Structure formats: C-alpha cells, structure tokens
Amino acid sequence: MRSPIKVAFYVYCAMLCVALLAAAPVATLSAGRQAPATPVFDLADRNRDGFVDRREAGAVPGLAERFDQMDSNHDGKLDRVEFARW
C-alpha cells in the first residue's frame, strides 16, 4: 500500500505538469507577432515607421532583389517578422 504522502506528491506533480502544459499556448499567443529587434532592420528602417519599404530596401545589399519573396503578406513593406525570416 502506498503512503498518503507519496500519493499526494504524485497528484501534485501531475497537477503541476497539467498546469504547465495548459499555460504554454497562452504564453505563445501573448508573444504576438513581435520579432526580436535586429540592428540591420533598425538601420534599414530609415524613417523609423517599423517597416522597410522598397526604397529603404535598396540601401541593404541583397535585400531589394529578394523583397517580393520576403513580403509574405504582399503589402509592399517588410515588418520585423518578415525581415527576421530573411
């Protein structure tokens, strides 16, 4: 027969695992679409509007040629997430 302390410990561990697994999707969703800051993005975004447009992309070697491939939502500008995938 198992002692009540062992049973309580196992129940506690199981509840902790369930709580951690349940919280993981919430933590992922709360992060949103914000990508980490990159120095190259900050340099390319000359007007500091949070996007790199075609004109700004021309100042970064190799970026203008791949701009259409990187612009996944086809809005004519790159956000930090699209830029980070490059």
Secondary structure, 3 states (H helix, E strand, C coil): CCCHHHHHHHHHHHHHHHHHHHHHHHHHHHCCCCCCCCHHHHHHCCCCCCCEEHHHHCCCCCHHHHHHHHCCCCCCEECHHHHHCC
